[in-house]
Amino acid sequence: MNWIKKGHIYTPDGSISWSKSHAQVPICDYAPDETKIRIYFSTRDEQGRSNPNFIEVEASNPHNILFENREPFIELGKKGTFDDCGVMPSWIIDYDNKKYLYYIGWNVRNTIPYHNAVGLAISEDGGKTFQKLSEGPLWDRDYIEPHYSGTSCVLIDDNGIWRNWYLSCTEWREVKGIMEPRYHIKYAESTNGIDWIRKGRVAIDYRDNDEAGIVKASVIKENGIYKMWYSHRNFNDYRIDATQSYRIGYAESSDGIKWDRKDELMTMDISSNPADFDSIMLAYPHVLPINNQLHMFYNGNGFGRTGIGYAVLN
């Protein structure tokens, strides 16, 4: 699996008060007959809160930025709601002439740093504006999953079943005086994209006791095989230590439920140049076919602080 890096695309220049830094968790809205890709991402304001934003790039040359949005299109939630501290897009899908934007709602906590839940905003004008489905999340923690849920990857299968591979936090550990989350990827189903059945099914599990974060599934289906890319990291010093930080993994499945990890097939690695945007981590992949070639958009260092780059499958 020979992925060829094509380099850095975009980082916010800090000129917008609600978009001072980060282009985190890139997700792509693209149809084969279009000439541009809209890339949604999470940016951060002057207070460090996540806000959704997007750019549009040329499909045949993603380095060519055609448009940069400069107006907020989803507001943070009212005080006390699940997304009053942040709104982070994690997947977008077309359905019934609408666009469903799944996102993470953020709350700040005191015993742990934060809490997340899954939200949904819907656009009826091609993605120009979005309205939240509700002030509450699609789901939050429950008696099966007592911690939090995060990024979603959603596909509507040929039988009409909506499939969702999502981040599920399983514990918090104190590491060097800091409470750190541990999460992997679980699986849920729906018939309408709103009401989800979760049974605690694990899709991608931890490799060992040191692995701490498996996140941001990106799934395509080719010739009856489900193929997933994701990022994974360890517990210790993953923010600054390149040997512990995020790398991109890969798995395959015949049914979308039981997966076989094949991380060894992902030979794409961090840059050897310390000045490059991805010299410490490779995180949050989004894979899609463009002009009959698979493209991967991803984040580098600092969980998106250094912005978005892309690679192509040779």
Stockholm file with secondary structure:
# STOCKHOLM 1.0

chainA/1-314         MNWIKKGHIYTPDGSISWSKSHAQVPICDYAPDETKIRIYFSTRDEQGRSNPNFIEVEASNPHNILFENREPFIELGKKGTFDDCGVMPSWIIDYDNKKYLYYIGWNVRNTIPYHNAVGLAISEDGGKTFQKLSEGPLWDRDYIEPHYSGTSCVLIDDNGIWRNWYLSCTEWREVKGIMEPRYHIKYAESTNGIDWIRKGRVAIDYRDNDEAGIVKASVIKENGIYKMWYSHRNFNDYRIDATQSYRIGYAESSDGIKWDRKDELMTMDISSNPADFDSIMLAYPHVLPINNQLHMFYNGNGFGRTGIGYAVLN
#=GR chainA/1-314 SS CCEEEEEEEECCCSCBTTBSEEEEEEEEECCTTCSEEEEEEEEECTTSCEEEEEEEEETTEEEEEEEECCSCCSCCCCTTSTTSSEEEEEEEEEETTEEEEEEEEEEECSSSSEEEEEEEEEESSTTSCCEESCSSCSBCCCSSSCSCEEEEEEEECTTSCEEEEEEEEEEEEEETTEEEEEEEEEEEEESSSSSEEEEEEEEECCSSTTEEEEEEEEEEEETTEEEEEEEEEESTTTTTCTTTSCEEEEEEESSSSSCEECGGGCCCCCCSSTTSTTSSCCEEEEEEEETTEEEEEEECGGGGTTCEEEEEEC
#=GC SS_cons         CCEEEEEEEECCCSCBTTBSEEEEEEEEECCTTCSEEEEEEEEECTTSCEEEEEEEEETTEEEEEEEECCSCCSCCCCTTSTTSSEEEEEEEEEETTEEEEEEEEEEECSSSSEEEEEEEEEESSTTSCCEESCSSCSBCCCSSSCSCEEEEEEEECTTSCEEEEEEEEEEEEEETTEEEEEEEEEEEEESSSSSEEEEEEEEECCSSTTEEEEEEEEEEEETTEEEEEEEEEESTTTTTCTTTSCEEEEEEESSSSSCEECGGGCCCCCCSSTTSTTSSCCEEEEEEEETTEEEEEEECGGGGTTCEEEEEEC
//
